[in-house]
């Protein structure tokens, strides 16, 4: 009988390098979000629009 993919264990831990990349990306994206929220409440709208346009190609 064939083994189904759903029969595989659910809790498979990622390799250490993959975990490190995930943590770094997560921290960077969370930091960017925090800076955007702080900037939205402290900087003028024109400045935030200018900064937002600079972050995308």
Secondary structure, DSSP 8 states (H G I E B T S, - for coil): ----GGGS-S-----HHHHHHHHHHHHHHHHHHHHHHHHHHHS-HHHHHHHHHHT--
